[in-house]
Amino acid sequence: MSKRENDSFSIQDLMKNFIKENNLSKGMQKIKIEETWNSLMGQGVANYTTSIRLQQKTLIVQLSSSVLREELSYGKEKIINMLNEEMGEEIITKLMLV
């Protein structure tokens, strides 16, 4: 029988290495940005959000309410800053509300 090495790794470190080695970081960013949008904007905005896409550094959010779209357009810079801060890096430079 082979002897087991006692090197211990945290699950977080193992996941980061797996994501890095398999080039999955962009896909993980897209998933995390959707979760972050819903948590930061709240249930009211999340109910009217029909789709969220990240293309290059542009976040495209499709809303079913034109009134809400207009209201959110006044605070685009603040929303971008909040999302980037929550993500821990500058992923978004432009926000499109459609």
DSSP file (Angstrom, degrees, kcal/mol; ACC not computed):
  #  RESIDUE AA STRUCTURE BP1 BP2  ACC     N-H-->O    O-->H-N    N-H-->O    O-->H-N    TCO  KAPPA ALPHA  PHI   PSI    X-CA   Y-CA   Z-CA
    1    1 A M              0   0    0      0, 0.0     2,-0.2     0, 0.0     0, 0.0   0.000 360.0 360.0 360.0 141.9    0.0    0.0    0.0
    2    2 A S        -     0   0    0      1,-0.1     2,-0.3     0, 0.0     0, 0.0  -0.578 360.0-113.7 -84.4 149.7    1.2    3.5   -0.8
    3    3 A K        -     0   0    0     -2,-0.2     2,-0.3     1,-0.1    -1,-0.1  -0.612  26.3-125.4 -84.2 139.3    1.4    6.0    2.0
    4    4 A R        -     0   0    0     -2,-0.3     2,-0.2     1,-0.0    -1,-0.1  -0.651  20.6-126.4 -84.5 137.0   -0.9    8.9    2.0
    5    5 A E        -     0   0    0     -2,-0.3    -1,-0.0     1,-0.1     0, 0.0  -0.596   9.0-141.0 -81.2 145.6    0.6   12.4    2.2
    6    6 A N        +     0   0    0     -2,-0.2     2,-0.5     2,-0.1    -1,-0.1   0.012  52.0 136.6 -98.0  28.7   -0.6   14.6    5.0
    7    7 A D        -     0   0    0      1,-0.0     2,-0.4     2,-0.0    -2,-0.1  -0.644  41.0-155.5 -73.7 123.5   -0.7   17.8    2.9
    8    8 A S        -     0   0    0     -2,-0.5     2,-0.4     0, 0.0    -2,-0.1  -0.863  13.2-176.2-107.6 138.4   -3.9   19.5    3.8
    9    9 A F        -     0   0    0     -2,-0.4     2,-0.2     4,-0.0     3,-0.0  -0.952  26.5-117.3-127.6 146.8   -5.6   22.0    1.5
   10   10 A S     >  -     0   0    0     -2,-0.4     4,-2.2     1,-0.1     5,-0.2  -0.522  24.2-121.6 -79.9 154.3   -8.7   24.1    2.0
   11   11 A I  H  > S+     0   0    0      1,-0.2     4,-2.7     2,-0.2     5,-0.2   0.874 113.3  57.8 -62.0 -36.9  -11.6   23.4   -0.3
   12   12 A Q  H  > S+     0   0    0      1,-0.2     4,-2.3     2,-0.2    -1,-0.2   0.920 107.4  46.3 -60.6 -44.3  -11.5   27.1   -1.3
   13   13 A D  H  > S+     0   0    0      2,-0.2     4,-2.3     1,-0.2    -1,-0.2   0.906 112.5  50.4 -65.5 -40.9   -7.9   26.7   -2.5
   14   14 A L  H  X S+     0   0    0     -4,-2.2     4,-2.3     2,-0.2    -2,-0.2   0.903 111.1  48.7 -63.3 -41.3   -8.7   23.5   -4.4
   15   15 A M  H  X S+     0   0    0     -4,-2.7     4,-2.8     2,-0.2     5,-0.2   0.914 110.3  51.3 -65.4 -42.8  -11.6   25.1   -6.1
   16   16 A K  H  X S+     0   0    0     -4,-2.3     4,-2.3     1,-0.2    -2,-0.2   0.920 112.0  46.7 -60.7 -43.5   -9.6   28.2   -7.1
   17   17 A N  H  X S+     0   0    0     -4,-2.3     4,-2.9     2,-0.2     5,-0.2   0.906 112.4  50.0 -64.8 -41.3   -6.9   25.9   -8.6
   18   18 A F  H  X S+     0   0    0     -4,-2.3     4,-2.0     2,-0.2    -2,-0.2   0.924 112.3  46.8 -62.6 -45.4   -9.5   23.8  -10.4
   19   19 A I  H  <>S+     0   0    0     -4,-2.8     5,-2.5     2,-0.2     6,-0.5   0.901 115.4  46.6 -63.5 -41.8  -11.1   26.9  -11.9
   20   20 A K  H ><5S+     0   0    0     -4,-2.3     3,-1.0    -5,-0.2    -2,-0.2   0.926 113.2  47.5 -67.3 -45.5   -7.8   28.3  -12.9
   21   21 A E  H 3<5S+     0   0    0     -4,-2.9    -1,-0.2     1,-0.2    -2,-0.2   0.834 116.3  43.4 -66.8 -33.2   -6.4   25.1  -14.5
   22   22 A N  T 3<5S-     0   0    0     -4,-2.0    -1,-0.2    -5,-0.2    -2,-0.2   0.308 108.9-121.1 -97.7   8.8   -9.6   24.4  -16.5
   23   23 A N  T < 5 +     0   0    0     -3,-1.0    -3,-0.2    -4,-0.3     3,-0.2   0.907  67.8 136.5  56.1  48.7  -10.0   28.1  -17.6
   24   24 A L     >< +     0   0    0     -5,-2.5     4,-2.1     1,-0.1     5,-0.2   0.271  29.6 106.0-106.2   8.6  -13.5   28.5  -16.0
   25   25 A S  H  > S+     0   0    0     -6,-0.5     4,-2.2     1,-0.2     5,-0.1   0.869  78.1  51.1 -63.4 -38.9  -13.0   31.9  -14.5
   26   26 A K  H  > S+     0   0    0      2,-0.2     4,-1.9     1,-0.2    -1,-0.2   0.909 111.5  47.9 -65.9 -40.8  -15.2   33.8  -17.0
   27   27 A G  H  > S+     0   0    0      1,-0.2     4,-1.7     2,-0.2    -1,-0.2   0.884 111.7  49.8 -65.5 -39.0  -18.1   31.4  -16.6
   28   28 A M  H  X S+     0   0    0     -4,-2.1     4,-2.6     1,-0.2    -1,-0.2   0.866 107.9  54.5 -68.1 -36.0  -17.8   31.6  -12.8
   29   29 A Q  H  X S+     0   0    0     -4,-2.2     4,-2.6    -5,-0.2    -2,-0.2   0.905 106.4  52.0 -63.0 -40.8  -17.8   35.4  -13.1
   30   30 A K  H  X S+     0   0    0     -4,-1.9     4,-1.3     2,-0.2    -1,-0.2   0.896 112.0  45.6 -63.9 -39.8  -21.0   35.3  -15.1
   31   31 A I  H  X S+     0   0    0     -4,-1.7     4,-1.8     1,-0.2    -2,-0.2   0.927 114.5  47.7 -67.8 -44.5  -22.7   33.1  -12.4
   32   32 A K  H  X S+     0   0    0     -4,-2.6     4,-2.7     1,-0.2    -2,-0.2   0.857 106.9  56.5 -67.3 -34.3  -21.4   35.3   -9.6
   33   33 A I  H  X S+     0   0    0     -4,-2.6     4,-2.5     2,-0.2    -1,-0.2   0.875 106.4  50.5 -66.6 -35.4  -22.5   38.5  -11.2
   34   34 A E  H  X S+     0   0    0     -4,-1.3     4,-2.1     2,-0.2    -1,-0.2   0.930 112.7  45.8 -65.4 -44.9  -26.1   37.3  -11.5
   35   35 A E  H  X S+     0   0    0     -4,-1.8     4,-2.1     1,-0.2    -2,-0.2   0.901 113.6  49.6 -63.5 -40.9  -26.1   36.3   -7.8
   36   36 A T  H  X S+     0   0    0     -4,-2.7     4,-2.8     2,-0.2     5,-0.3   0.901 108.8  52.4 -66.1 -41.8  -24.5   39.7   -6.9
   37   37 A W  H  X S+     0   0    0     -4,-2.5     4,-2.5     1,-0.2     5,-0.3   0.943 111.7  46.2 -57.9 -49.2  -27.1   41.6   -8.9
   38   38 A N  H  X S+     0   0    0     -4,-2.1     4,-1.0     1,-0.2     8,-0.2   0.877 116.0  44.7 -64.8 -38.0  -30.0   39.9   -7.2
   39   39 A S  H  < S+     0   0    0     -4,-2.1    -1,-0.2    -5,-0.2    -2,-0.2   0.903 118.4  41.4 -74.5 -40.4  -28.6   40.3   -3.7
   40   40 A L  H  < S+     0   0    0     -4,-2.8    -2,-0.2     1,-0.2    -3,-0.2   0.880 118.7  43.7 -74.9 -37.7  -27.5   44.0   -4.1
   41   41 A M  H  X S-     0   0    0     -4,-2.5     4,-0.6    -5,-0.3    -1,-0.2   0.696 106.9-133.4 -84.8 -18.2  -30.5   45.2   -6.0
   42   42 A G  H  X  -     0   0    0     -4,-1.0     4,-2.2    -5,-0.3    -1,-0.2  -0.090  29.9 -65.4  90.8 169.2  -33.1   43.4   -3.8
   43   43 A Q  H  > S+     0   0    0      1,-0.2     4,-2.0     2,-0.2    -1,-0.2   0.833 125.9  60.4 -66.0 -34.8  -36.1   41.2   -4.5
   44   44 A G  H  > S+     0   0    0      2,-0.2     4,-0.7     1,-0.2    -1,-0.2   0.928 112.3  36.7 -60.8 -46.8  -38.1   44.1   -6.0
   45   45 A V  H >X S+     0   0    0     -4,-0.6     3,-0.8     1,-0.2     4,-0.7   0.883 113.3  58.5 -72.8 -39.2  -35.6   44.7   -8.8
   46   46 A A  H >< S+     0   0    0     -4,-2.2     3,-0.6     1,-0.3    -2,-0.2   0.842  99.8  58.6 -60.5 -33.7  -34.8   41.0   -9.2
   47   47 A N  H 3< S+     0   0    0     -4,-2.0    -1,-0.3     1,-0.2    -2,-0.2   0.825 110.3  42.3 -65.2 -30.9  -38.5   40.3   -9.9
   48   48 A Y  H << S+     0   0    0     -3,-0.8    16,-2.8    -4,-0.7     2,-0.6   0.460  91.9 100.9 -95.0  -2.5  -38.4   42.6  -12.9
   49   49 A T  E <<  +A   63   0A   0     -4,-0.7    14,-0.2    -3,-0.6     3,-0.1  -0.743  42.2 174.8 -86.1 121.2  -35.0   41.4  -14.2
   50   50 A T  E     +     0   0A   0     12,-3.0     2,-0.3    -2,-0.6    13,-0.2   0.783  64.0   0.2 -98.5 -31.5  -35.5   39.0  -17.1
   51   51 A S  E     -A   62   0A   0     11,-1.2    11,-2.9     2,-0.0     2,-0.4  -0.988  51.2-160.4-157.3 151.6  -31.8   38.4  -18.1
   52   52 A I  E     +A   61   0A   0     -2,-0.3     2,-0.4     9,-0.2     9,-0.2  -0.995  17.5 176.5-133.1 124.8  -28.3   39.4  -17.1
   53   53 A R  E     -A   60   0A   0      7,-2.5     7,-3.3    -2,-0.4     2,-0.6  -0.979  19.7-152.1-130.8 144.0  -25.3   39.0  -19.5
   54   54 A L  E     +A   59   0A   0     -2,-0.4     2,-0.5     5,-0.2     5,-0.2  -0.957  17.8 177.0-115.2 112.9  -21.7   39.9  -19.2
   55   55 A Q  E >   -A   58   0A   0      3,-2.8     3,-2.9    -2,-0.6     2,-0.3  -0.974  65.9 -46.4-120.7 120.1  -20.0   40.7  -22.5
   56   56 A Q  T 3  S-     0   0    0     -2,-0.5    -2,-0.0     1,-0.3     0, 0.0  -0.454 123.7 -29.5  52.5-115.0  -16.4   41.8  -22.3
   57   57 A K  T 3  S+     0   0    0     -2,-0.3    36,-3.1    35,-0.1    37,-1.6   0.097 117.8 103.2-114.9  21.5  -16.7   44.4  -19.6
   58   58 A T  E <   -Ab  55  94A   0     -3,-2.9    -3,-2.8    34,-0.2     2,-0.6  -0.916  58.0-151.8-109.1 126.1  -20.3   45.4  -20.3
   59   59 A L  E     -Ab  54  95A   0     35,-2.7    37,-3.0    -2,-0.5     2,-0.6  -0.864  10.9-162.3 -95.7 121.6  -23.1   44.2  -18.1
   60   60 A I  E     -Ab  53  96A   0     -7,-3.3    -7,-2.5    -2,-0.6     2,-0.5  -0.919   7.8-174.3-108.7 115.8  -26.4   43.9  -20.0
   61   61 A V  E     -Ab  52  97A   0     35,-2.9    37,-2.7    -2,-0.6     2,-0.6  -0.945  11.2-153.8-115.2 123.1  -29.5   43.8  -17.8
   62   62 A Q  E     -A   51   0A   0    -11,-2.9   -12,-3.0    -2,-0.5   -11,-1.2  -0.854  15.4-170.8 -98.7 124.7  -32.8   43.2  -19.4
   63   63 A L  E     -A   49   0A   0     -2,-0.6   -14,-0.2   -14,-0.2   -15,-0.1  -0.880  24.9-149.9-116.7 146.1  -35.7   44.6  -17.4
   64   64 A S  S    S+     0   0    0    -16,-2.8     2,-0.5    -2,-0.3   -15,-0.1   0.481  82.3  71.6 -91.2  -2.6  -39.5   44.1  -17.9
   65   65 A S     >  -     0   0    0    -17,-0.3     4,-2.0     1,-0.1     5,-0.1  -0.957  59.0-165.1-118.6 119.7  -40.4   47.5  -16.4
   66   66 A S  H  > S+     0   0    0     -2,-0.5     4,-2.0     2,-0.2     5,-0.1   0.828  93.0  55.5 -70.3 -30.8  -39.6   50.6  -18.4
   67   67 A V  H  > S+     0   0    0      2,-0.2     4,-2.2     1,-0.2    -1,-0.2   0.934 109.6  45.4 -66.1 -46.1  -40.2   52.7  -15.2
   68   68 A L  H  > S+     0   0    0      1,-0.2     4,-2.8     2,-0.2     5,-0.2   0.896 110.0  55.4 -63.6 -40.6  -37.6   50.7  -13.3
   69   69 A R  H  X S+     0   0    0     -4,-2.0     4,-1.5     1,-0.2    -1,-0.2   0.913 109.5  47.0 -57.8 -43.7  -35.2   50.9  -16.2
   70   70 A E  H  X S+     0   0    0     -4,-2.0     4,-0.7     2,-0.2    -2,-0.2   0.909 112.2  49.7 -65.8 -43.3  -35.5   54.7  -16.1
   71   71 A E  H >< S+     0   0    0     -4,-2.2     3,-0.9     1,-0.2     4,-0.4   0.923 112.4  46.8 -62.0 -45.7  -35.0   54.9  -12.4
   72   72 A L  H >< S+     0   0    0     -4,-2.8     3,-1.2     1,-0.2    -1,-0.2   0.781  99.5  69.3 -69.6 -26.5  -31.9   52.7  -12.4
   73   73 A S  H >< S+     0   0    0     -4,-1.5     3,-0.9     1,-0.3    -1,-0.2   0.771  91.0  61.8 -64.7 -24.0  -30.4   54.6  -15.3
   74   74 A Y  T << S+     0   0    0     -3,-0.9    -1,-0.3    -4,-0.7     3,-0.2   0.759 109.9  39.8 -72.0 -23.5  -29.8   57.6  -13.0
   75   75 A G  T <> S+     0   0    0     -3,-1.2     4,-2.4    -4,-0.4    -1,-0.2  -0.048  72.8 126.9-116.9  33.2  -27.5   55.6  -10.8
   76   76 A K  H <> S+     0   0    0     -3,-0.9     4,-2.6     1,-0.2     5,-0.2   0.908  75.6  49.2 -57.3 -46.6  -25.5   53.5  -13.3
   77   77 A E  H  > S+     0   0    0      1,-0.2     4,-2.4     2,-0.2    -1,-0.2   0.904 112.0  48.8 -62.3 -41.7  -22.1   54.6  -12.0
   78   78 A K  H  > S+     0   0    0      2,-0.2     4,-2.4     1,-0.2    -1,-0.2   0.905 111.6  49.5 -65.1 -40.8  -23.1   53.8   -8.4
   79   79 A I  H  X S+     0   0    0     -4,-2.4     4,-2.6     2,-0.2    -2,-0.2   0.918 110.9  49.9 -64.0 -44.0  -24.4   50.4   -9.4
   80   80 A I  H  X S+     0   0    0     -4,-2.6     4,-2.6     1,-0.2     5,-0.2   0.928 112.2  47.8 -60.0 -46.1  -21.2   49.6  -11.4
   81   81 A N  H  X S+     0   0    0     -4,-2.4     4,-2.3     1,-0.2    -2,-0.2   0.904 112.2  49.1 -63.1 -41.9  -19.1   50.6   -8.3
   82   82 A M  H  X S+     0   0    0     -4,-2.4     4,-2.2     2,-0.2    -2,-0.2   0.920 113.1  46.7 -64.0 -44.2  -21.2   48.5   -6.0
   83   83 A L  H  X S+     0   0    0     -4,-2.6     4,-2.1     2,-0.2    -2,-0.2   0.919 113.7  47.6 -65.0 -44.5  -21.1   45.4   -8.2
   84   84 A N  H  X>S+     0   0    0     -4,-2.6     4,-1.4    -5,-0.2     5,-0.9   0.898 112.0  50.5 -63.7 -40.2  -17.3   45.7   -8.8
   85   85 A E  H  <5S+     0   0    0     -4,-2.3    -1,-0.2    -5,-0.2    -2,-0.2   0.910 111.6  47.6 -64.2 -41.9  -16.7   46.2   -5.0
   86   86 A E  H  <5S+     0   0    0     -4,-2.2    -1,-0.2     1,-0.2    -2,-0.2   0.853 111.9  50.2 -67.6 -35.0  -18.8   43.1   -4.2
   87   87 A M  H  <5S-     0   0    0     -4,-2.1    -1,-0.2     2,-0.2    -2,-0.2   0.722 107.2-128.2 -76.6 -21.7  -17.0   41.0   -6.9
   88   88 A G  T  <5S+     0   0    0     -4,-1.4     2,-0.3    -5,-0.2    -3,-0.2   0.473  79.7  54.2  88.6   1.3  -13.6   42.1   -5.5
   89   89 A E  S   <S-     0   0    0     -5,-0.9     2,-1.4     3,-0.0     3,-0.3  -0.976  96.0 -89.8-157.3 164.2  -12.2   43.3   -8.9
   90   90 A E        +     0   0    0     -2,-0.3     3,-0.1     1,-0.2    -6,-0.1  -0.655  60.3 143.5 -84.7  95.8  -13.1   45.6  -11.7
   91   91 A I        +     0   0    0     -2,-1.4     2,-0.5     1,-0.2    -1,-0.2   0.758  59.0  55.4 -98.0 -34.2  -15.1   43.4  -14.0
   92   92 A I        +     0   0    0     -3,-0.3   -34,-0.2   -12,-0.2    -1,-0.2  -0.881  42.4 159.5-111.0 129.8  -17.7   45.9  -15.2
   93   93 A T  S    S+     0   0    0    -36,-3.1     2,-0.3    -2,-0.5   -35,-0.2   0.551  73.1  34.5-115.1 -18.8  -17.0   49.2  -16.9
   94   94 A K  E     -b   58   0A   0    -37,-1.6   -35,-2.7   -14,-0.1     2,-0.5  -0.996  62.4-156.9-140.5 142.4  -20.3   49.8  -18.6
   95   95 A L  E     -b   59   0A   0     -2,-0.3     2,-0.5   -37,-0.2   -35,-0.2  -0.983   7.4-168.6-122.4 124.5  -23.9   49.0  -17.6
   96   96 A M  E     -b   60   0A   0    -37,-3.0   -35,-2.9    -2,-0.5     2,-0.6  -0.959   4.0-163.0-113.5 124.3  -26.6   48.7  -20.3
   97   97 A L  E      b   61   0A   0     -2,-0.5   -35,-0.2   -37,-0.2   -37,-0.1  -0.927 360.0 360.0-106.5 115.2  -30.3   48.6  -19.1
   98   98 A V              0   0    0    -37,-2.7   -36,-0.2    -2,-0.6    -1,-0.1   0.370 360.0 360.0-121.2 360.0  -32.5   47.3  -21.9
